[in-house]
Amino acid sequence: MSRLLLLLSLSAAAAFPITPLSRPDPLAAVQGSFDEGRYAEVVGGLSDESLQRLPSRELPRAYLLLGQSYWRLGQLDRAIGVLQLGVGLFPKDLPLLSNLGNVLHEVDLNDRASLMYARILDRHPNNALANLGLAEIDEAQGDLDASIRHYETCLREWKQNPGIWRAYADVLAQKRDFRAAGRAIEKSLALSPDNVDSLQFLADLQFQQGLIPDAHKTLAKASELAPERKDLPLRDSLWFLEEGNLRESMARAQEVLEKFPDDPLGVWIRASIALRRGNREEARRDLRFVASRSREAPFTSQVAASMLLQMQ
């Protein structure tokens, strides 16, 4: 499951209305442990015996707290089991259906996750979380038109979320609707102007559309905001290499190689530039190094090995 959907999953704290003050909350202690991130305590506090003692009206929240705690502890099989039990007992409970769908989606059981989301949409067609889950699943399965429709429905409610606008833009770009993708990523950046992932996406989109100077400018801004990310100057270097601007390509690659002298892609770029400049021995030395890094960078290593064969 995407990081985005995980972050937007319904929390147990928000899933149910607050218990009236006139009635003591039997789950107050467990809820407090959950809210403070002490998930093992939640699991310990919701044993089978404890569940049997709870009033039936509190069981949906108890199963939700227990399932989410297993989820956040990384025990996904147990999370699925608990949430399935909860859905079996309370088949119309929206938070239980949503969270079961989310966990199934996280472990790539997408056919089953889709059924949970569809059950939600049968009753709540505009439910943002279910539409987001189906948008991601449809995209992964190649149904881009359906994915776009679900993203658009999701954005009616969650239009202030820059990550969803970026994900929507990505599907539009896959459909090669670059104009609509550009509008979507601009909305994402309007909400979060310094988001590096959105800037990178915009740069990629500009490059695909032939807006080369704009693409370099946008990527340079992203690099300034995230100097720890070596993929950004390397991407810029590859673009300059494709354009035949060897000086700028080397300058961008060197920014990475100064910090990471053994970076396979950086070394490959240096080798490619050396080869174009006629420095075959220098290029061969670098290509041999990259070809030896098959575990770290399998694709780049394979390309380097192929280039060495062609040089023989």
C-alpha positions as CSV (number, residue, x, y, z in Angstrom):
1,M,0.0,0.0,0.0
2,S,1.2,3.5,-0.7
3,R,2.6,5.7,2.0
4,L,-0.1,8.2,1.2
5,L,-3.0,5.8,1.9
6,L,-1.3,4.5,5.1
7,L,-1.0,8.1,6.4
8,L,-4.7,8.8,5.5
9,S,-6.1,5.7,7.1
10,L,-8.8,6.3,9.6
11,S,-7.5,6.4,13.1
12,A,-9.2,4.5,15.8
13,A,-9.4,7.7,17.8
14,A,-11.4,9.5,15.1
15,A,-13.5,6.5,13.9
16,F,-16.1,6.7,16.7
17,P,-17.9,9.5,18.5
18,I,-16.7,10.4,21.9
19,T,-18.4,8.4,24.6
20,P,-21.0,10.6,26.5
21,L,-19.8,11.8,29.9
22,S,-22.7,10.2,31.6
23,R,-21.5,6.8,30.6
24,P,-18.0,5.6,31.6
25,D,-15.9,4.5,28.7
26,P,-14.7,0.9,29.3
27,L,-12.0,1.4,26.6
28,A,-10.6,4.6,28.0
29,A,-7.3,3.1,29.2
30,V,-6.8,1.1,26.0
31,Q,-7.7,4.1,23.8
32,G,-5.1,6.2,25.8
33,S,-2.4,3.6,25.2
34,F,-3.2,3.6,21.5
35,D,-3.2,7.4,21.2
36,E,0.2,7.4,22.8
37,G,1.6,4.8,20.4
38,R,1.9,2.0,23.0
39,Y,0.4,-0.6,20.8
40,A,1.7,-3.7,22.7
41,E,-0.2,-2.4,25.7
42,V,-3.4,-2.3,23.5
43,V,-2.9,-5.9,22.5
44,G,-2.3,-6.9,26.1
45,G,-5.4,-5.1,27.2
46,L,-7.7,-6.6,24.6
47,S,-7.4,-10.3,25.3
48,D,-10.3,-12.6,24.4
49,E,-11.4,-12.5,28.0
50,S,-11.5,-8.7,28.0
51,L,-13.4,-8.6,24.7
52,Q,-16.0,-11.0,26.1
53,R,-16.6,-8.6,29.0
54,L,-17.2,-5.5,26.9
55,P,-20.7,-4.3,26.0
56,S,-21.6,-5.2,22.4
57,R,-21.8,-1.5,21.5
58,E,-18.1,-1.1,22.3
59,L,-16.9,-4.2,20.3
60,P,-16.5,-2.5,16.9
61,R,-14.1,0.1,18.4
62,A,-12.3,-2.7,20.4
63,Y,-11.7,-4.8,17.3
64,L,-10.5,-1.6,15.4
65,L,-8.1,-0.7,18.2
66,L,-6.7,-4.2,18.3
67,G,-6.5,-4.6,14.5
68,Q,-4.8,-1.3,14.1
69,S,-2.3,-2.0,16.9
70,Y,-1.3,-5.3,15.3
71,W,-1.0,-3.4,12.0
72,R,1.3,-0.8,13.5
73,L,3.3,-3.5,15.2
74,G,3.9,-5.0,11.8
75,Q,1.9,-8.2,12.6
76,L,-0.2,-7.9,9.5
77,D,-1.6,-11.5,9.5
78,R,-3.0,-10.9,13.0
79,A,-4.3,-7.5,12.0
80,I,-6.2,-9.0,9.1
81,G,-7.6,-11.8,11.3
82,V,-8.9,-9.4,13.9
83,L,-10.4,-7.0,11.4
84,Q,-12.0,-9.8,9.5
85,L,-13.6,-11.0,12.7
86,G,-14.8,-7.5,13.4
87,V,-16.3,-7.1,9.9
88,G,-17.9,-10.5,10.2
89,L,-19.6,-9.4,13.4
90,F,-20.4,-5.9,12.2
91,P,-20.6,-6.0,8.4
92,K,-21.7,-2.4,8.0
93,D,-19.1,-0.8,10.2
94,L,-17.3,1.8,8.1
95,P,-14.1,2.0,10.1
96,L,-13.7,-1.7,10.2
97,L,-14.3,-2.1,6.5
98,S,-11.9,0.7,5.7
99,N,-9.1,-0.6,7.8
100,L,-9.5,-4.2,6.6
101,G,-9.3,-2.9,3.1
102,N,-6.2,-0.9,3.9
103,V,-4.3,-3.8,5.4
104,L,-5.3,-6.1,2.6
105,H,-4.1,-3.4,0.1
106,E,-0.8,-3.1,2.0
107,V,0.0,-6.8,1.6
108,D,-1.1,-6.7,-2.1
109,L,-4.3,-8.7,-1.6
110,N,-5.9,-6.2,-3.8
111,D,-8.8,-8.3,-5.1
112,R,-10.0,-8.7,-1.5
113,A,-9.2,-5.1,-0.6
114,S,-11.3,-4.0,-3.6
115,L,-14.3,-5.9,-2.2
116,M,-14.0,-4.1,1.1
117,Y,-13.8,-0.7,-0.6
118,A,-16.7,-1.6,-2.9
119,R,-18.8,-2.5,0.1
120,I,-18.1,1.0,1.5
121,L,-19.0,2.7,-1.8
122,D,-22.2,0.8,-2.0
123,R,-23.4,2.8,1.0
124,H,-21.1,5.9,0.7
125,P,-20.3,6.5,-3.0
126,N,-18.2,9.5,-2.2
127,N,-16.1,8.0,0.6
128,A,-12.7,9.5,0.1
129,L,-10.6,6.8,1.6
130,A,-12.3,4.0,-0.3
131,N,-12.0,5.9,-3.5
132,L,-8.3,6.5,-2.9
133,G,-7.7,2.8,-2.2
134,L,-9.5,1.8,-5.4
135,A,-7.6,4.5,-7.4
136,E,-4.3,3.0,-6.3
137,I,-5.4,-0.5,-7.0
138,D,-6.9,0.4,-10.5
139,E,-3.6,2.1,-11.4
140,A,-1.5,-0.9,-10.3
141,Q,-3.8,-3.1,-12.4
142,G,-3.5,-0.9,-15.4
143,D,-7.1,0.5,-15.5
144,L,-6.1,4.2,-15.6
145,D,-9.5,5.5,-16.6
146,A,-11.1,3.9,-13.5
147,S,-8.2,5.2,-11.4
148,I,-8.7,8.7,-12.6
149,R,-12.4,8.6,-11.8
150,H,-11.7,7.4,-8.2
151,Y,-9.0,10.1,-7.7
152,E,-11.4,12.8,-8.9
153,T,-14.1,11.6,-6.5
154,C,-11.6,11.4,-3.6
155,L,-10.4,14.9,-4.3
156,R,-13.9,16.3,-3.9
157,E,-13.4,15.8,-0.2
158,W,-9.6,15.8,0.2
159,K,-8.8,18.6,-2.2
160,Q,-6.4,20.2,0.3
161,N,-4.1,17.2,0.2
162,P,-1.0,17.8,-2.1
163,G,0.0,14.1,-2.1
164,I,-3.3,13.1,-3.7
165,W,-3.1,15.8,-6.3
166,R,0.4,14.5,-7.1
167,A,-0.8,10.9,-7.4
168,Y,-3.6,12.0,-9.6
169,A,-1.2,13.9,-11.8
170,D,0.9,10.8,-12.1
171,V,-2.0,8.8,-13.5
172,L,-2.9,11.6,-15.9
173,A,0.7,11.6,-17.1
174,Q,0.6,7.9,-17.7
175,K,-2.5,8.5,-19.9
176,R,-0.3,11.2,-21.7
177,D,-2.7,13.9,-20.7
178,F,0.1,16.2,-19.9
179,R,-2.0,19.3,-19.8
180,A,-4.3,17.9,-17.1
181,A,-1.3,16.4,-15.3
182,G,0.3,19.8,-15.3
183,R,-2.8,21.5,-13.8
184,A,-2.9,18.8,-11.1
185,I,0.7,19.0,-10.1
186,E,0.4,22.8,-10.0
187,K,-2.4,22.4,-7.5
188,S,-0.2,20.1,-5.5
189,L,2.6,22.7,-5.4
190,A,0.1,25.5,-4.6
191,L,-0.7,23.6,-1.4
192,S,2.9,22.7,-0.7
193,P,5.3,24.9,-2.7
194,D,8.5,23.3,-1.4
195,N,7.5,19.7,-1.8
196,V,10.5,18.0,-3.4
197,D,8.6,15.1,-4.9
198,S,6.1,17.4,-6.5
199,L,8.9,19.5,-7.9
200,Q,10.6,16.4,-9.3
201,F,7.4,15.3,-10.9
202,L,6.9,18.8,-12.5
203,A,10.4,18.7,-13.8
204,D,9.9,15.2,-15.3
205,L,6.6,16.5,-16.9
206,Q,8.4,19.6,-18.3
207,F,11.2,17.4,-19.8
208,Q,8.7,15.0,-21.4
209,Q,6.9,18.0,-23.0
210,G,10.2,19.4,-24.4
211,L,10.3,22.3,-21.9
212,I,14.0,21.6,-21.3
213,P,15.2,24.8,-19.6
214,D,12.2,24.8,-17.3
215,A,12.8,21.2,-16.4
216,H,16.4,21.9,-15.4
217,K,15.3,25.0,-13.4
218,T,12.7,23.1,-11.5
219,L,15.0,20.2,-10.8
220,A,17.7,22.6,-9.6
221,K,15.2,24.1,-7.1
222,A,14.3,20.6,-5.9
223,S,18.0,19.8,-5.4
224,E,18.5,22.9,-3.4
225,L,15.7,22.0,-1.1
226,A,16.9,18.4,-0.6
227,P,20.8,18.4,-0.9
228,E,20.9,14.9,0.6
229,R,19.1,13.4,-2.4
230,K,21.7,12.3,-4.9
231,D,19.1,11.1,-7.4
232,L,18.1,14.7,-8.3
233,P,21.5,16.0,-9.6
234,L,22.1,12.6,-11.3
235,R,18.7,12.9,-13.1
236,D,19.7,16.4,-14.2
237,S,23.1,15.1,-15.3
238,L,21.4,12.4,-17.4
239,W,19.2,15.0,-19.1
240,F,22.3,17.1,-19.9
241,L,24.0,14.0,-21.3
242,E,21.0,13.3,-23.5
243,E,21.1,16.8,-24.8
244,G,24.8,16.5,-25.5
245,N,25.8,19.1,-23.0
246,L,28.8,17.2,-21.6
247,R,30.2,20.1,-19.5
248,E,26.9,20.6,-17.5
249,S,26.3,16.8,-17.3
250,M,29.8,16.3,-15.8
251,A,29.3,19.2,-13.4
252,R,26.1,17.7,-12.0
253,A,27.5,14.2,-11.8
254,Q,30.6,15.5,-10.0
255,E,28.4,17.0,-7.3
256,V,27.4,13.5,-6.4
257,L,30.8,11.9,-7.0
258,E,32.5,14.3,-4.6
259,K,30.3,12.9,-1.8
260,F,29.8,9.4,-3.1
261,P,32.9,8.5,-5.3
262,D,31.7,4.9,-5.9
263,D,28.1,5.7,-6.9
264,P,27.5,3.4,-9.9
265,L,25.3,5.8,-11.9
266,G,27.6,8.7,-11.3
267,V,30.6,6.7,-12.4
268,W,28.6,5.5,-15.5
269,I,27.9,9.0,-16.5
270,R,31.5,9.9,-16.1
271,A,32.5,6.9,-18.3
272,S,29.9,7.9,-20.9
273,I,31.3,11.5,-21.0
274,A,34.9,10.2,-21.3
275,L,33.9,7.9,-24.2
276,R,32.2,10.7,-26.1
277,R,35.4,12.8,-25.6
278,G,37.5,10.0,-26.9
279,N,39.1,9.0,-23.6
280,R,38.5,5.2,-24.1
281,E,40.9,4.0,-21.4
282,E,39.3,6.2,-18.8
283,A,35.9,5.1,-19.9
284,R,36.8,1.4,-19.9
285,R,38.2,1.7,-16.4
286,D,35.0,3.3,-15.1
287,L,32.8,0.9,-17.0
288,R,34.6,-2.1,-15.5
289,F,33.9,-0.7,-12.0
290,V,30.2,-0.2,-12.7
291,A,29.9,-3.7,-14.3
292,S,31.2,-5.2,-11.1
293,R,28.4,-3.6,-9.0
294,S,25.6,-5.8,-10.3
295,R,24.1,-6.4,-6.8
296,E,24.0,-2.7,-6.0
297,A,22.9,-1.4,-9.4
298,P,21.8,-4.3,-11.6
299,F,20.5,-2.3,-14.5
300,T,23.3,0.2,-14.7
301,S,25.8,-2.7,-14.3
302,Q,24.2,-4.5,-17.2
303,V,24.4,-1.4,-19.4
304,A,28.1,-0.9,-18.5
305,A,28.9,-4.6,-19.3
306,S,27.2,-4.2,-22.7
307,M,29.2,-1.1,-23.5
308,L,32.4,-2.9,-22.6
309,L,31.6,-5.7,-25.1
310,Q,30.9,-3.1,-27.8
311,M,34.3,-1.5,-27.1
312,Q,36.2,-4.7,-27.7
